[in-house]
Amino acid sequence: MDIDPKVFAWWIFGYQKFYEDIIRKCICHAKGWTDIIGEVKTPKPTVIRSHAESRPDWQELESLRRSACGLLARRAERGNRAMALDAAFDDGGQIVIGEFKSWGGFEKPHDREALRKDVQEGRCFPDRLAIHSVRYNNEDRPVSHFVFATSLKDTAPYTFPLGDLVVEFMDIANLLKNNVQSLPDCKTRWFAALDEAVCKVKTYVELGKPPSCTS
């Protein structure tokens, strides 16, 4: 079977360890935020669920509450470990967290109003949206803003309230187009690393040596 370059390219871009760092740096450049992803820790699922069950700002969001609590209960049963985030930022003292979904727009970009409904009804990251605080600099800090980066039909900035939380949709393609060119040092390193990775794949295919065994 021939390899479909388009599908392979999307697979590479969808791999978190490659694209998350690029998107975070572009968001920081666009918004003036500071990337703090390695410095925050989320509460355990049981703690998040307990807060979600009684939070007053979700009174009109029962579908979201049920979805979040159900998913958090399952996470607790599987070990109750703190959840990993795709992104966390410091916005002048305000904490922003986020999730990315490059695969979401692979075949068809999202309509933002339909996506907003999916978020409000608990079909997109309900457990992450329920995170009310994170541990940062040895303090519990409230989360005030949630970024959801994916592929959108309408690339204009779009925010809406979700209880006390502000949710912002970002179009990944537009975000990259408008910001990567302003990050030349980062861009050079990213592309050099990607070229090296492709060489390792070729060596593996040709010589049967896994990437860990190549120089």
C-alpha positions as CSV (number, residue, x, y, z in Angstrom):
1,M,0.0,0.0,0.0
2,D,1.4,3.4,-0.9
3,I,1.9,6.0,1.9
4,D,-0.5,8.9,1.7
5,P,1.8,11.9,2.4
6,K,-1.2,14.1,3.5
7,V,-2.3,11.6,6.1
8,F,1.3,11.0,7.3
9,A,1.8,14.8,7.6
10,W,-1.3,15.1,9.7
11,W,-0.1,12.2,11.9
12,I,3.2,14.0,12.5
13,F,1.5,17.3,13.3
14,G,-1.1,15.5,15.5
15,Y,1.6,14.0,17.7
16,Q,1.6,16.0,20.9
17,K,5.3,16.1,21.6
18,F,5.8,17.8,18.3
19,Y,3.0,20.3,17.9
20,E,2.0,21.3,21.5
21,D,5.2,23.2,22.1
22,I,4.8,25.1,18.8
23,I,1.2,26.1,19.5
24,R,2.0,27.2,23.1
25,K,4.8,29.5,21.9
26,C,2.6,30.9,19.2
27,I,-0.1,31.6,21.7
28,C,2.4,33.3,24.0
29,H,3.5,35.5,21.2
30,A,0.0,36.4,20.1
31,K,-1.4,37.0,23.6
32,G,1.6,38.1,25.6
33,W,1.2,35.3,28.1
34,T,3.9,33.2,29.8
35,D,4.1,29.5,29.3
36,I,4.0,27.7,32.7
37,I,3.0,24.2,31.5
38,G,5.8,22.5,33.4
39,E,5.1,24.4,36.6
40,V,1.4,23.7,37.4
41,K,-0.3,20.7,38.8
42,T,-4.0,20.0,38.6
43,P,-6.1,18.7,41.5
44,K,-7.0,15.0,41.6
45,P,-10.2,14.0,39.8
46,T,-12.0,13.4,43.1
47,V,-11.4,17.0,44.2
48,I,-12.4,18.4,40.8
49,R,-15.6,16.3,40.8
50,S,-16.5,17.4,44.3
51,H,-16.2,21.0,43.3
52,A,-18.1,20.5,40.0
53,E,-21.0,18.9,41.8
54,S,-21.8,22.0,43.8
55,R,-20.4,24.9,41.8
56,P,-23.1,27.6,41.5
57,D,-21.9,29.1,38.2
58,W,-22.9,25.8,36.5
59,Q,-26.6,25.9,37.4
60,E,-27.5,26.4,33.8
61,L,-25.0,23.8,32.6
62,E,-26.4,20.5,33.9
63,S,-25.3,18.5,30.8
64,L,-21.8,19.7,31.2
65,R,-21.9,19.0,35.0
66,R,-23.1,15.4,34.4
67,S,-20.5,14.7,31.7
68,A,-17.7,16.2,33.8
69,C,-18.6,14.3,36.9
70,G,-19.1,11.0,35.1
71,L,-15.7,11.3,33.4
72,L,-14.0,12.4,36.6
73,A,-15.5,9.5,38.4
74,R,-14.1,7.1,35.9
75,R,-10.7,8.8,36.1
76,A,-10.7,8.4,39.9
77,E,-11.5,4.7,39.5
78,R,-8.5,4.3,37.3
79,G,-6.1,5.7,39.8
80,N,-7.2,9.3,40.7
81,R,-4.0,10.8,39.3
82,A,-3.7,14.5,38.5
83,M,-4.5,15.3,34.9
84,A,-2.0,16.4,32.4
85,L,-2.8,19.6,30.4
86,D,-1.9,20.6,26.9
87,A,-1.3,24.1,28.0
88,A,-1.1,26.4,31.0
89,F,-0.3,30.1,30.9
90,D,0.2,33.1,33.3
91,D,-1.7,36.1,32.0
92,G,-0.5,38.8,34.3
93,G,-1.4,36.8,37.4
94,Q,-4.4,35.2,35.9
95,I,-4.2,31.4,35.2
96,V,-5.1,30.2,31.7
97,I,-5.3,26.5,30.9
98,G,-6.0,24.9,27.5
99,E,-6.4,21.8,25.3
100,F,-5.5,21.4,21.7
101,K,-7.1,19.1,19.1
102,S,-5.4,19.2,15.8
103,W,-7.2,16.0,14.6
104,G,-10.5,17.8,15.1
105,G,-10.3,19.7,11.9
106,F,-8.4,17.1,9.8
107,E,-11.3,16.4,7.4
108,K,-13.7,19.3,8.2
109,P,-13.0,22.4,10.3
110,H,-15.4,23.0,13.1
111,D,-18.2,25.5,13.0
112,R,-17.6,27.6,16.1
113,E,-21.3,27.9,17.1
114,A,-21.7,24.1,16.9
115,L,-18.5,23.7,18.8
116,R,-19.7,26.1,21.5
117,K,-22.8,24.0,21.9
118,D,-20.6,20.8,22.2
119,V,-18.6,22.5,24.9
120,Q,-21.6,23.7,26.8
121,E,-23.3,20.3,26.7
122,G,-20.2,18.4,27.8
123,R,-19.0,16.7,24.6
124,C,-15.5,18.4,24.6
125,F,-13.1,18.2,27.5
126,P,-15.7,18.4,30.3
127,D,-13.2,17.1,32.9
128,R,-10.7,19.8,31.9
129,L,-13.3,22.5,31.8
130,A,-14.2,21.5,35.4
131,I,-10.7,22.3,36.7
132,H,-11.3,25.2,39.1
133,S,-7.7,25.7,40.3
134,V,-4.2,24.6,39.8
135,R,-1.1,24.5,42.0
136,Y,1.4,27.1,40.9
137,N,4.3,28.6,42.8
138,N,3.3,26.6,45.9
139,E,-0.2,28.3,45.8
140,D,-3.6,27.1,44.7
141,R,-4.6,29.6,42.0
142,P,-8.0,29.9,40.4
143,V,-8.4,29.2,36.7
144,S,-10.2,32.0,34.9
145,H,-9.7,31.3,31.2
146,F,-9.7,28.2,29.0
147,V,-8.2,28.0,25.5
148,F,-9.4,25.4,23.0
149,A,-7.2,25.4,19.9
150,T,-8.4,23.4,16.9
151,S,-9.4,23.9,13.2
152,L,-12.2,26.4,12.7
153,K,-14.1,27.7,9.7
154,D,-14.2,31.2,11.1
155,T,-10.7,32.3,12.2
156,A,-11.7,35.5,14.0
157,P,-11.2,35.5,17.8
158,Y,-14.1,34.0,19.7
159,T,-14.7,33.9,23.4
160,F,-17.8,33.1,25.5
161,P,-18.6,32.6,29.2
162,L,-19.0,29.2,30.6
163,G,-20.2,30.0,34.1
164,D,-17.3,31.9,35.7
165,L,-14.9,30.6,33.1
166,V,-14.0,32.4,29.9
167,V,-13.6,30.0,27.0
168,E,-11.7,31.0,23.9
169,F,-11.5,29.2,20.6
170,M,-8.4,29.5,18.5
171,D,-7.9,28.3,14.9
172,I,-4.5,26.5,14.8
173,A,-3.7,27.2,11.2
174,N,-4.4,30.9,11.6
175,L,-2.5,31.0,14.9
176,L,0.6,29.5,13.2
177,K,0.4,31.6,10.1
178,N,0.3,34.8,12.1
179,N,3.0,34.0,14.6
180,V,5.5,31.4,13.5
181,Q,7.4,33.9,11.2
182,S,8.0,36.0,14.3
183,L,9.8,33.1,16.1
184,P,12.8,32.5,13.7
185,D,15.1,30.9,16.3
186,C,12.3,28.5,17.4
187,K,11.3,27.8,13.9
188,T,14.9,26.8,12.9
189,R,15.1,24.4,15.8
190,W,11.7,22.9,15.1
191,F,12.4,22.2,11.5
192,A,15.9,20.9,12.2
193,A,14.4,18.5,14.7
194,L,11.8,17.4,12.2
195,D,14.4,16.8,9.5
196,E,16.4,14.7,12.0
197,A,13.3,12.7,12.9
198,V,12.6,12.0,9.2
199,C,16.1,10.8,8.7
200,K,15.7,8.4,11.7
201,V,12.5,7.0,10.2
202,K,14.3,6.5,6.8
203,T,17.2,4.7,8.6
204,Y,14.7,2.5,10.5
205,V,12.9,1.6,7.2
206,E,16.1,0.9,5.3
207,L,18.3,-0.7,7.9
208,G,15.8,-2.1,10.5
209,K,17.3,0.1,13.3
210,P,14.9,1.7,15.6
211,P,15.4,5.4,16.2
212,S,16.9,4.8,19.7
213,C,19.7,2.8,18.1
214,T,20.7,5.4,15.5
215,S,23.1,8.2,15.9
